[in-house]
Amino acid sequence: MIEEGCVETTEMAGGFVALLGLKFDEVSGDRVVIRWQVRPELHQPYGIQHGGVYCAVVETAASVGGALWLGDRGQVVGVSNQTDFLRAVRDGELTAVGTPVHRGRSQQLWQVEITDADARLVARGQVRLQNLTPA
């Protein structure tokens, strides 16, 4: 279980999150902040951050926030991820900030903005989550 306000969690310390090198600065049902370093292993063939990394971070921020908001009432799963790539990035630190747009009985919509160290918007996305609750 991910706990609100907990920056280091067992479930988020390994796997894909570790592979991407994501660091959670803030986690709550209202806001998720994630940082990571752009590095060559995360580049696409032209030497810039791979768009799939942006999609994965957008999905991660929304899912963590959505799960915290739903809490012990159930689980969330992503049903749609729409991410736009706005600026090419070759190196440096990026920050993603996820916030809810809508939280309803059966679905949630989260928006995530990704900025570089100069606070320039480099990507933005939104994820629709399905709230899975016991019958």
C-alpha positions as CSV (number, residue, x, y, z in Angstrom):
1,M,0.0,0.0,0.0
2,I,1.3,3.5,-0.9
3,E,1.0,5.8,2.1
4,E,0.2,9.5,1.8
5,G,3.1,11.7,2.4
6,C,5.6,8.8,2.3
7,V,8.3,9.6,-0.2
8,E,10.1,6.3,-0.1
9,T,7.8,3.3,-0.3
10,T,8.6,-0.4,-0.7
11,E,6.3,-0.9,-3.7
12,M,7.7,2.1,-5.5
13,A,11.4,1.4,-4.9
14,G,11.9,-1.3,-7.5
15,G,10.8,-2.5,-10.9
16,F,10.1,0.0,-13.7
17,V,10.2,3.0,-11.4
18,A,13.7,2.1,-10.4
19,L,14.7,1.5,-14.0
20,L,13.6,5.0,-14.9
21,G,15.3,6.4,-11.8
22,L,12.1,8.2,-10.5
23,K,12.3,10.0,-7.2
24,F,9.0,10.9,-5.4
25,D,9.2,14.4,-3.7
26,E,5.5,14.6,-2.8
27,V,2.7,12.0,-2.8
28,S,-0.9,12.6,-1.8
29,G,-4.3,12.1,-3.2
30,D,-4.2,15.7,-4.3
31,R,-0.7,16.1,-5.8
32,V,2.2,13.9,-6.9
33,V,5.6,15.3,-7.7
34,I,8.3,13.1,-9.4
35,R,11.8,14.0,-10.5
36,W,14.3,12.1,-12.6
37,Q,17.5,12.6,-14.6
38,V,17.5,12.4,-18.4
39,R,20.3,10.0,-19.3
40,P,21.5,8.2,-22.4
41,E,19.7,4.9,-21.5
42,L,16.4,6.8,-21.6
43,H,17.1,8.4,-25.0
44,Q,15.5,7.5,-28.3
45,P,17.9,7.0,-31.4
46,Y,18.2,10.8,-32.0
47,G,19.7,11.4,-28.6
48,I,16.7,13.0,-26.8
49,Q,14.4,11.8,-24.0
50,H,12.2,8.9,-25.3
51,G,8.5,9.8,-25.4
52,G,7.6,6.6,-23.7
53,V,9.4,7.8,-20.6
54,Y,7.1,10.8,-20.5
55,C,4.1,8.5,-21.0
56,A,5.3,6.2,-18.2
57,V,5.9,9.1,-15.8
58,V,2.5,10.7,-16.6
59,E,0.8,7.3,-15.9
60,T,2.8,6.8,-12.7
61,A,2.0,10.2,-11.2
62,A,-1.7,9.8,-12.0
63,S,-2.0,6.2,-10.8
64,V,-0.2,6.9,-7.5
65,G,-2.3,10.0,-6.8
66,G,-5.5,8.3,-7.8
67,A,-4.8,5.2,-5.7
68,L,-4.1,7.4,-2.7
69,W,-7.3,9.3,-3.1
70,L,-9.4,6.1,-3.5
71,G,-7.6,4.5,-0.6
72,D,-9.0,1.3,0.9
73,R,-12.2,1.7,-1.1
74,G,-10.6,-0.1,-4.1
75,Q,-7.9,0.0,-6.7
76,V,-7.3,2.2,-9.8
77,V,-6.3,1.1,-13.3
78,G,-5.4,3.4,-16.2
79,V,-7.8,3.3,-19.1
80,S,-6.5,6.1,-21.2
81,N,-3.1,8.0,-21.4
82,Q,-2.8,10.9,-23.8
83,T,0.6,12.6,-23.6
84,D,2.0,15.5,-25.7
85,F,5.7,16.1,-26.2
86,L,6.5,19.8,-26.4
87,R,10.2,20.3,-26.2
88,A,13.2,18.0,-26.9
89,V,15.4,17.3,-23.9
90,R,18.9,15.7,-24.0
91,D,20.0,16.0,-20.4
92,G,19.2,17.5,-17.0
93,E,16.6,17.0,-14.4
94,L,12.9,16.9,-15.2
95,T,10.0,17.3,-12.8
96,A,6.4,16.0,-13.2
97,V,3.5,17.4,-11.2
98,G,0.3,15.5,-11.3
99,T,-3.0,16.9,-10.0
100,P,-6.6,15.7,-10.3
101,V,-9.0,17.3,-12.8
102,H,-12.0,15.2,-11.8
103,R,-12.6,12.5,-9.2
104,G,-15.8,10.7,-9.4
105,R,-17.5,7.5,-8.2
106,S,-16.3,5.3,-11.1
107,Q,-13.5,7.3,-12.8
108,Q,-10.8,9.9,-12.2
109,L,-9.0,12.2,-14.6
110,W,-5.5,13.5,-13.8
111,Q,-3.3,16.0,-15.5
112,V,0.5,15.9,-15.4
113,E,2.9,18.6,-16.5
114,I,6.6,17.9,-17.0
115,T,9.1,20.8,-16.8
116,D,12.8,21.2,-17.1
117,A,15.2,22.8,-14.6
118,D,14.3,26.2,-16.2
119,A,10.6,25.6,-15.5
120,R,9.9,25.2,-19.3
121,L,7.0,22.9,-20.1
122,V,8.5,19.9,-22.0
123,A,5.5,17.5,-22.0
124,R,2.0,17.3,-20.6
125,G,-0.5,14.5,-20.4
126,Q,-3.7,13.3,-18.9
127,V,-4.7,9.9,-17.6
128,R,-8.2,8.5,-17.1
129,L,-8.3,6.0,-14.3
130,Q,-11.1,3.5,-13.6
131,N,-11.9,3.1,-9.9
132,L,-12.3,-0.6,-9.2
133,T,-14.4,-1.1,-6.1
134,P,-15.8,-4.3,-4.6
135,A,-19.4,-5.1,-5.6
